[in-house]
Amino acid sequence: MSRIEVHELSKYFTASRPALVDASFAYEGSGAIGYLGPNGAGKTTTLKLLTGLLRPTRGSATINGIDVAEDPKHAMADVGAVIETPEPYPSQTVSEAIEMVAEFRTGDLRGSREEIAALHARLELPPFDQRTGRLSKGQRQRVVVAAALVRDPRILLLDEPTNGLDPKERILIRNLLNDLKKDHLILMSSHLMQEVTEICDQVIFINQGQIVLRDTVENIARRFQARAVDAEFATPMPIDRIRGLGPLVQDVVVIGERRFRIMFDGTNSARAEILAGLVKLGPVLSYASASLVLEEAYLSLMQGTGNAHVGASPRSSSDVAG
């Protein structure tokens, strides 16, 4: 069974500059884990330690029970990784870039060409004979993702996998990862809350090198509530009529002639009562949270106002992501 584990993992580039401090988590089986935090929080450092690109100052990172620092070759045997912004060699063709990784992984190309053709179709890659130096950034990124997936590694470590992709390309990767997580273990960093919400089952929040929350998306949704809703009417609506709904409405912001953002205390009861009041004012076309629950959690935790703690999930300390 696939397993990722870090135990009291720390990395100091200087004595006064910790990039990662005593990080600990473990996941096994299948599923997708989102790794969230601001720039410089320690996300890429963690992934580099898990792939042997950096050596830890202390602590350990293991893949399938193998210490990455001690035996990186065997630890990475069943891992596909995209770290930071890798680029294929500009002189390589699309097929050469992917075949090179397939050969590195297994020592030969037997049985890989059909798989590469399937990845080519799934990711809608440019023609096999096109030089990667002539590709757009999004096309090169998709080639890199295809190379990480060749020979079907069961563990995927992805650092901003949709970086540089347009909306259509993001949907391609999202659908692919949602399919892969059924029988692969995926740890991915991202700045896109919508992307993490649509792909990941569990989330790790990290800030200033320290993990501040580790939980399932479902549990986070219970603990952090969106405190604003966007409402759209079928016809223009005076803002004073919305403000007149009563004390449940804390503030109202005009988004458009028929659209408003309504601030409230975040409770489900208030959300329902506000909707009932809006319906009485006129036909409501849409009514939805103004922000994702992960955004609410992220902002709260990064500002130090969240009451969460590490390992809040009842399945910690050895979380099963399947």
C-alpha positions in Angstrom: 0.0 0.0 0.0 1.3 3.4 -0.9 2.5 5.5 2.0 4.0 9.0 2.5 5.3 10.0 5.9 7.3 12.8 7.4 8.4 12.8 11.0 9.6 15.9 12.8 11.0 17.1 9.5 13.0 20.3 9.6 15.1 22.3 7.1 17.3 25.3 8.0 19.1 27.1 5.2 20.8 29.3 7.9 20.6 29.0 11.7 18.2 31.9 11.8 16.1 31.0 8.7 14.0 27.8 9.2 12.2 26.8 6.0 10.4 23.9 7.7 10.1 23.2 11.4 9.2 19.7 12.9 6.6 18.8 10.2 4.9 15.5 10.8 2.1 13.8 8.8 1.4 10.4 7.3 -1.0 9.2 4.6 -1.5 5.9 3.0 -3.7 4.2 0.5 -5.2 6.4 -2.2 -6.7 9.9 -2.3 -5.6 13.5 -2.8 -4.1 15.8 -0.1 -3.9 19.5 -0.7 -0.9 21.4 0.7 -1.8 25.0 1.3 0.1 28.1 2.5 1.4 31.4 1.4 4.6 31.9 -0.6 7.6 30.9 1.4 5.5 28.9 3.9 7.5 25.7 3.3 5.4 23.8 0.7 8.1 23.4 -2.0 10.7 22.7 0.7 8.7 19.8 2.0 8.2 18.3 -1.5 11.9 18.7 -2.3 12.7 16.8 1.0 10.3 14.1 0.0 11.9 13.7 -3.4 15.6 13.9 -2.3 16.2 17.3 -3.9 17.1 18.6 -0.4 18.5 16.9 2.6 16.8 17.5 6.0 18.5 19.3 8.8 16.7 16.8 11.1 13.8 14.4 11.0 12.9 12.0 8.3 10.9 11.8 5.1 9.9 8.3 3.9 8.2 6.9 0.9 6.7 3.4 1.2 8.8 3.0 4.4 12.1 3.9 2.7 14.0 6.9 4.0 14.4 9.3 1.1 17.7 10.8 2.3 19.3 7.3 2.9 18.1 5.5 -0.3 16.6 8.0 -2.7 16.7 5.6 -5.7 14.5 3.0 -4.1 12.3 5.5 -2.3 11.5 7.3 -5.6 11.0 4.1 -7.6 7.2 4.4 -7.5 6.9 8.2 -7.4 6.0 10.7 -10.1 6.9 14.3 -9.2 6.6 17.8 -10.6 8.5 20.2 -8.4 8.6 24.0 -8.9 8.5 24.7 -12.6 10.5 22.0 -14.5 11.0 22.4 -18.2 11.7 19.8 -20.9 14.9 20.3 -22.9 14.0 22.8 -25.7 15.6 20.6 -28.4 13.6 17.5 -27.4 10.4 16.5 -29.2 7.3 15.8 -27.1 7.9 12.1 -27.4 11.5 12.3 -26.5 10.8 14.3 -23.4 8.3 11.7 -22.1 10.3 8.7 -23.3 13.4 9.9 -21.5 11.6 9.8 -18.2 10.1 6.4 -19.0 13.6 5.0 -19.7 15.0 6.6 -16.5 12.2 5.0 -14.5 12.5 1.4 -15.8 15.7 1.2 -17.8 14.0 0.5 -21.1 11.0 1.6 -23.2 9.4 -1.8 -23.6 5.7 -1.5 -23.1 5.8 2.2 -22.6 4.9 3.5 -26.1 1.2 2.6 -25.8 1.0 4.2 -22.4 2.7 7.3 -23.8 0.2 7.4 -26.6 -2.7 7.2 -24.0 -1.2 10.0 -22.0 -0.8 12.1 -25.2 -4.5 11.7 -25.9 -5.6 12.2 -22.3 -3.7 15.4 -21.9 -4.3 16.6 -25.5 -0.6 17.1 -26.0 0.9 18.7 -29.1 2.2 16.4 -31.9 4.8 13.9 -30.9 7.4 15.3 -33.3 7.1 19.0 -32.2 10.1 20.5 -30.4 9.2 21.5 -26.8 11.1 24.8 -27.2 8.4 25.9 -29.6 5.5 25.1 -27.2 3.5 27.5 -25.1 4.1 27.5 -21.3 0.8 25.5 -20.8 1.8 23.0 -23.4 5.2 22.4 -21.8 3.6 22.0 -18.4 1.3 19.3 -19.8 4.3 17.5 -21.3 6.0 17.7 -17.8 2.8 16.3 -16.1 2.7 13.5 -18.7 6.3 12.6 -18.0 5.6 12.5 -14.3 2.8 10.0 -15.0 4.6 7.7 -17.4 5.0 4.1 -16.1 2.1 4.8 -13.8 3.8 5.6 -10.4 1.4 5.0 -7.6 2.5 8.1 -5.6 2.4 11.6 -7.1 4.1 14.7 -5.6 2.9 17.8 -7.4 4.0 21.3 -6.8 1.4 23.7 -8.4 0.6 21.2 -11.2 -1.7 23.6 -13.0 0.8 26.6 -12.9 0.7 28.4 -16.2 -2.4 26.6 -17.6 -5.4 28.2 -19.2 -8.9 27.3 -17.9 -9.4 24.5 -20.4 -6.0 23.0 -19.5 -6.8 23.3 -15.8 -10.0 21.3 -16.3 -8.0 18.6 -18.2 -5.6 18.2 -15.2 -8.4 18.4 -12.7 -10.3 15.7 -14.3 -7.2 13.6 -14.7 -6.3 13.9 -11.0 -9.8 13.2 -9.9 -9.6 10.0 -11.8 -6.1 9.1 -10.6 -6.8 9.7 -6.9 -9.1 6.6 -6.9 -6.1 4.3 -6.9 -3.1 6.7 -6.4 -1.8 8.7 -3.5 -1.4 12.4 -4.5 0.1 15.2 -2.4 -0.2 18.5 -4.2 0.4 22.1 -3.4 -1.7 24.8 -4.9 -2.7 28.5 -4.5 -6.1 27.8 -6.1 -8.7 27.1 -3.5 -11.3 26.1 -6.1 -8.8 23.5 -7.5 -8.1 22.0 -4.1 -11.8 21.9 -3.2 -12.6 20.1 -6.4 -9.7 17.6 -6.2 -8.6 17.0 -2.6 -10.1 14.9 0.2 -7.8 16.2 2.9 -5.8 19.4 3.4 -2.6 20.5 5.2 -2.3 24.2 6.0 1.3 25.4 6.6 2.5 28.8 7.6 6.0 30.1 8.3 7.4 26.6 8.1 5.0 25.1 10.6 1.9 22.9 10.0 -1.1 24.7 11.6 -3.9 22.4 10.6 -4.3 19.0 9.1 -7.8 17.7 8.5 -10.4 16.4 6.0 -12.1 18.9 3.7 -15.4 17.8 5.2 -14.3 18.5 8.8 -12.9 21.9 7.8 -16.3 22.7 6.2 -18.0 22.0 9.5 -15.6 24.3 11.5 -15.1 27.2 9.2 -18.2 28.9 7.7 -18.4 31.4 4.9 -19.7 34.6 6.3 -20.9 36.2 3.0 -23.3 35.1 0.4 -23.8 36.5 -3.1 -27.5 37.0 -4.2 -28.7 37.8 -7.7 -32.3 39.0 -8.4 -34.2 38.7 -11.7 -34.9 42.5 -11.6 -33.1 45.5 -10.2 -33.3 45.7 -6.4 -32.8 48.8 -4.1 -30.0 48.0 -1.6 -32.1 49.6 1.3 -34.6 46.8 0.9 -32.0 44.2 1.5 -30.5 46.1 4.5 -34.1 46.3 5.9 -34.3 42.5 6.3 -33.2 42.9 9.9 -30.2 42.3 12.2 -29.1 39.1 10.6 -27.8 41.2 7.7 -24.6 42.8 9.0 -23.6 44.6 5.8 -24.5 44.7 2.1 -22.2 45.5 -0.9 -23.4 46.2 -4.4 -21.8 44.0 -7.0 -24.1 44.9 -9.9 -27.5 46.3 -10.5 -29.1 43.0 -9.6 -26.3 41.4 -7.6 -25.3 41.9 -3.9 -22.9 40.5 -1.4 -24.5 40.1 2.0 -22.4 39.7 5.2 -23.8 37.7 8.1 -22.6 35.6 11.0 -22.0 32.4 8.9 -24.5 30.2 10.6 -26.8 27.9 8.6 -29.9 29.3 10.3 -29.0 32.9 9.4 -28.2 31.8 5.8 -31.7 30.2 5.5 -33.5 33.1 7.1 -31.8 35.6 4.8 -32.7 33.6 1.7 -36.3 33.4 2.9 -36.4 37.2 3.3 -34.8 37.8 -0.2 -37.4 35.6 -1.9 -40.1 37.8 -0.4 -38.4 40.8 -2.0 -38.4 39.4 -5.5 -37.4 36.5 -7.7 -33.9 35.2 -6.7 -31.9 33.8 -9.6 -28.9 32.6 -7.5 -27.8 32.5 -3.9 -24.4 31.0 -2.9 -21.4 31.5 -0.6 -19.3 34.4 -1.7 -16.1 32.5 -0.9 -15.0 28.8 -0.6 -14.9 27.3 2.9 -11.2 26.6 2.3 -10.6 30.3 1.7 -12.3 31.1 4.9 -10.1 28.6 6.8 -7.0 29.7 5.0 -7.5 33.4 5.8 -8.4 32.6 9.4 -5.4 30.4 10.0 -2.9 32.7 8.2 -4.1 35.6 10.2 -3.8 33.6 13.4 -7.5 33.8 14.3 -8.4 30.2 13.7 -9.0 27.9 16.7 -7.7 24.8 14.9 -4.8 22.8 15.9 -2.5 20.3 14.1 -3.9 16.8 13.7 -7.6 17.9 14.2 -8.9 15.0 12.1 -10.1 12.0 14.1 -8.0 9.9 11.8 -4.7 11.5 12.8 -2.0 10.7 13.5 -1.7 8.2 10.7 -4.2 9.5 8.2 -5.7 7.2 5.6 -6.3 9.2 2.4 -8.4 6.5 0.8 
